[in-house]
Amino acid sequence: MTHVFVHYHLRTGGVNRVLHAEADYFAQQDYPFAILSSGLPPNETWPFFPSLALDYSGDQKHDLAELYRCFEKVRQSIAEPIIWHIHNPTLGCHPVFSKCLHQLFETNERLIFHIHDFAEDHRPNNLRALADTTHLYPFTQCTHYVVLSSRDRDILLQAGLPERQISIIPNPVVPHALAASQRSKARIVCPVRGIDRKNLGEMVLLAALAPSCEWATTLAPGKSLHQKNYPHWKRWAQQWKIPIEWEIAEKNNAMSNLTEIISDCTHILSTSQQEGFGMSFLESIAWQRPMLGRAIPHIQRDLAQQDIFHPFLYDRIFSVKNPALDFCQMSLSAQEAMIKEAIEKPENIMVEQQGEITPAASWLHAALENRQAVSLERLSHYSPSCHGEMLRRIDEMLMTQAASPIRYLNADVVRKAFSHENSSLLDQA
């Protein structure tokens, strides 16, 4: 049995860190594996099959036959039977690739569909590119789906996937405890790319409530299409002299070392209003930095199952002038007005945590006084070895399954589930 990791991406990049951790675990355990991907091999000793057909950049035009040949080349070079482990098969970044996977179902291959992100989750361009979404989620007896959260599992179960054919396998996290910061003044870092769903206007709001502290972001939006608010908030914060350093990981046209950036901070911030997994909620523990900011309900529910509780996350932040409206639901102009209100009358801004309402300035003061991170022991469920063992057990189960006809999940159920999830997120102007 050979486990083949399949990952499509821009050829200028490497394989993602989840796949890298999976392959590293398989290598350490001497489980046979190979990697089919575009770009450079992650390790010179690992069996690697490069293919430009897996590059999804806009200037690349590929047909189905070219992609079929990728899989056939691997098949002819490794020991069978094969389990094909497809990362993000239905995301829509490479719609021709998604279509070509049907051949693997037609030939009764053993398949793991590892879904990190959904095209239906606020990615309308991706979903349109897929065209035939009715047949987006195929399955046979020899198929197993892997998702990152209980929310995603429940959506696919509602769409018709048998419970025994889906597993929650969270992304692996390696503890990298850093020495406590010696700074007397709080320095808060938001380690994200500045796309709109990261809700950086809310960071500007918090910084306006604590202007004596230092605030920073790590990355610009890059080539993302979802960046219309980023330049606005950057200009706006500078105009109002709100103390935020922007893009500190990109200074001097060179990527700074993230470990150095985190070592130099006292707290990690997340104001994101929408995440599939929420890696920063775990990375803050791995770095041993306390976290503050906005809670994401489905992520906090899963973390609570592992006894992980970040005490300084709020459910919403609002003005007493309009207590029914959360900051992240406001128009851009209304958000600006609330930040000005925070500067002029900070006592008007409130946060709600599990039904308890507190002045935001008091909450923020307590959060920044706290220098204690969640215990590293809480990360045991998220270790690479735990992640790898769950995959290995899926492999063993798939080897016992017989061929069966192809069936399809109800794609409308998946779309409607995410439409409901995103209904509270306004398209801010």
Residue pairs with C-beta under 8 A, 6 or more apart in sequence:
1 32
1 79
1 81
1 82
1 83
1 395
1 399
2 32
2 33
2 34
2 78
2 79
2 80
2 81
2 82
2 83
3 26
3 31
3 32
3 33
3 34
3 83
3 85
3 391
3 395
4 33
4 34
4 35
4 36
4 74
4 78
4 82
4 83
4 84
4 85
5 15
5 19
5 22
5 23
5 33
5 34
5 35
5 36
5 37
5 85
5 87
6 35
6 36
6 37
6 54
6 84
6 85
6 86
6 87
7 15
7 16
7 19
7 35
7 36
7 37
7 54
7 87
7 88
8 37
8 38
8 54
8 55
8 56
8 87
8 88
8 93
8 94
8 97
9 15
9 16
9 37
9 38
9 39
9 54
9 55
9 56
10 38
10 39
10 55
10 56
10 57
11 38
11 39
11 52
11 55
11 57
12 39
13 39
14 20
14 39
14 40
14 42
15 23
15 35
15 37
15 39
15 42
16 87
18 87
18 116
18 171
18 172
19 35
19 37
19 42
19 87
20 42
21 172
21 174
21 384
21 387
21 388
22 85
22 172
22 384
22 387
22 388
22 391
23 33
23 35
23 42
23 43
23 46
24 43
24 384
25 384
25 385
25 387
25 388
25 391
26 32
26 33
26 388
27 33
27 43
27 45
27 46
29 388
29 392
31 392
32 78
32 79
33 46
33 47
34 46
34 47
34 48
34 49
34 74
34 77
34 78
35 41
35 42
35 46
35 47
35 48
35 49
36 49
36 51
36 54
36 70
36 71
36 74
37 48
37 49
37 50
37 51
37 54
38 50
38 51
38 52
38 53
38 54
38 55
39 50
39 55
40 50
41 48
41 50
42 48
47 78
49 70
49 73
49 74
49 77
51 70
51 73
52 60
53 60
53 62
53 66
53 67
53 69
53 70
53 97
54 67
54 70
54 94
54 97
56 93
56 94
56 97
62 96
62 97
63 96
64 96
64 99
64 100
64 103
67 96
67 97
67 100
68 100
68 103
71 84
71 100
71 103
71 104
74 82
75 82
81 110
81 399
82 109
82 110
83 110
83 111
83 112
83 395
83 398
83 399
84 104
84 109
84 110
84 111
84 112
85 111
85 112
85 114
85 391
86 101
86 111
86 112
86 113
86 114
87 114
87 116
88 114
88 115
88 116
88 117
89 97
89 98
89 101
89 113
89 114
89 115
90 98
90 113
90 115
90 118
90 119
90 130
90 136
90 137
91 98
91 115
91 116
91 117
91 118
91 119
91 123
91 126
92 98
92 119
92 123
92 125
92 126
92 127
92 129
92 130
93 126
95 129
95 130
95 131
98 130
98 136
99 132
101 111
101 138
102 135
102 138
104 111
105 111
105 138
105 140
105 143
105 406
106 406
108 140
108 142
108 403
108 404
109 142
110 142
110 143
110 398
110 399
110 401
111 142
111 143
111 144
112 143
112 144
112 145
112 146
112 391
112 394
112 398
113 137
113 139
113 143
113 144
113 145
113 146
114 145
114 146
114 169
115 145
115 146
115 147
115 148
115 152
116 148
116 276
116 277
117 123
117 276
118 152
118 276
118 414
118 418
119 126
119 127
119 130
119 133
119 136
120 127
120 414
120 415
120 417
120 418
120 419
121 274
121 276
121 418
121 421
121 422
122 197
122 274
122 418
122 422
122 425
125 225
127 133
127 415
130 136
133 411
133 415
134 408
134 411
135 408
135 411
136 408
136 409
136 411
136 414
137 156
137 159
137 161
137 408
137 409
137 411
137 414
138 406
138 407
138 408
138 409
139 145
139 161
139 165
139 406
139 407
139 408
139 409
140 403
140 404
140 405
140 406
140 407
141 401
141 402
141 403
141 404
142 398
142 401
142 402
142 403
142 404
143 165
144 165
144 166
144 167
144 394
144 397
144 398
145 156
145 161
145 165
145 166
145 167
146 166
146 167
146 168
146 169
146 391
146 394
147 153
147 156
147 166
147 167
147 168
147 169
148 168
148 169
148 170
148 171
148 276
148 277
149 168
149 170
149 276
149 277
149 298
149 299
149 302
150 168
150 298
150 301
150 302
151 298
151 421
152 168
152 276
153 166
153 168
155 413
155 414
155 417
155 418
156 166
156 409
156 414
157 163
157 166
158 413
158 417
159 409
159 410
159 411
159 413
159 414
159 417
160 407
160 409
160 410
160 413
161 409
167 390
167 394
168 302
169 387
169 390
169 391
170 277
170 302
170 381
170 382
170 387
171 277
171 279
171 282
171 382
171 387
172 382
172 383
172 384
172 386
172 387
172 388
173 279
173 282
173 283
173 285
173 286
173 379
173 382
173 383
174 286
174 383
174 384
175 285
175 286
175 376
175 379
176 259
176 286
176 287
177 286
177 287
177 288
177 376
178 259
178 262
178 263
178 287
178 288
178 289
179 263
180 288
180 371
181 187
181 263
181 264
181 265
181 266
181 289
181 371
183 264
183 265
183 266
185 212
185 213
185 214
186 210
186 213
186 214
186 266
186 267
186 368
187 213
187 214
187 215
187 216
187 264
187 265
187 266
187 267
188 206
188 213
188 214
188 215
188 216
188 265
188 266
188 267
188 268
188 269
188 292
188 368
189 215
189 216
189 217
189 218
189 248
189 261
189 262
189 265
189 267
189 268
189 269
190 198
190 200
190 203
190 215
190 216
190 217
190 218
190 268
190 269
190 270
190 271
191 218
191 258
191 261
191 262
191 268
191 280
191 283
192 198
192 217
192 218
192 219
192 270
192 272
192 280
193 218
193 219
193 220
193 221
193 222
193 224
194 200
194 217
194 219
194 220
194 221
194 227
194 230
194 246
194 247
195 221
195 224
195 226
195 227
195 230
196 226
196 227
196 228
196 229
196 230
196 428
197 226
197 272
197 273
197 274
197 275
197 425
198 271
198 272
199 271
199 272
199 273
199 294
199 328
200 217
200 229
200 230
200 233
200 271
201 229
201 233
201 327
201 332
201 335
201 339
202 271
202 293
202 294
202 317
202 327
202 328
203 215
203 217
203 233
203 244
203 269
203 271
204 233
204 236
204 237
204 242
204 244
204 339
205 317
205 327
205 335
205 338
205 339
205 342
205 349
206 215
206 269
206 271
206 293
206 360
206 364
207 213
207 215
207 237
207 242
207 243
207 244
208 240
208 242
208 339
208 342
208 343
208 346
209 342
209 346
209 349
209 360
209 361
209 364
210 361
210 364
210 365
210 368
211 242
211 243
213 243
213 368
214 243
214 245
215 242
215 243
215 244
215 245
215 269
216 244
216 245
216 246
216 248
216 261
216 265
217 244
217 245
217 246
217 247
217 248
218 247
218 248
218 249
218 250
218 258
218 261
219 247
219 249
219 250
220 230
220 246
220 247
220 250
221 227
221 230
229 332
229 428
232 332
234 246
236 336
236 339
237 244
240 339
240 340
240 343
242 339
248 256
248 261
249 255
249 256
249 258
249 261
250 256
262 268
262 287
262 289
265 289
266 289
266 290
266 368
266 371
267 289
267 290
267 291
267 292
267 367
267 368
268 280
268 283
268 284
268 287
268 289
268 290
268 291
268 292
269 291
269 292
269 293
270 278
270 280
270 281
270 291
270 293
270 294
271 293
271 294
271 328
272 278
272 280
272 293
272 294
272 296
273 294
273 296
273 328
273 425
274 296
274 422
274 425
275 296
275 299
277 299
278 296
278 299
280 291
281 291
281 299
281 303
281 308
281 310
282 308
282 379
282 382
284 290
284 291
284 310
284 373
284 374
285 308
285 373
285 374
285 375
285 376
285 378
285 379
286 376
286 379
287 373
288 373
288 376
289 373
290 310
290 312
290 367
290 370
290 371
290 372
290 373
290 374
291 310
291 312
291 313
291 373
291 374
292 310
292 312
292 313
292 364
292 367
292 368
293 312
293 313
293 314
294 313
294 314
294 315
294 317
294 328
295 310
295 313
295 314
295 315
295 353
297 315
300 310
300 313
303 309
303 310
306 378
306 381
306 382
307 378
308 374
308 378
309 374
310 374
311 370
312 363
312 366
312 367
312 370
313 353
314 351
314 352
314 353
314 363
315 352
315 353
315 354
316 326
316 327
316 328
316 351
316 352
317 326
317 327
317 349
317 350
317 351
317 352
317 360
318 324
318 325
318 326
318 327
318 349
318 350
318 351
318 352
319 338
319 341
319 348
319 349
319 350
320 348
320 349
320 350
321 341
321 348
323 350
325 334
327 335
327 338
328 425
329 424
329 425
329 426
330 338
330 426
330 428
331 426
331 428
331 429
332 428
332 429
335 428
338 349
341 348
341 349
342 348
342 349
342 360
346 359
346 360
346 361
347 359
347 361
349 359
349 360
349 361
350 357
350 358
350 359
350 360
351 357
351 358
351 359
351 360
351 363
352 358
353 363
380 386
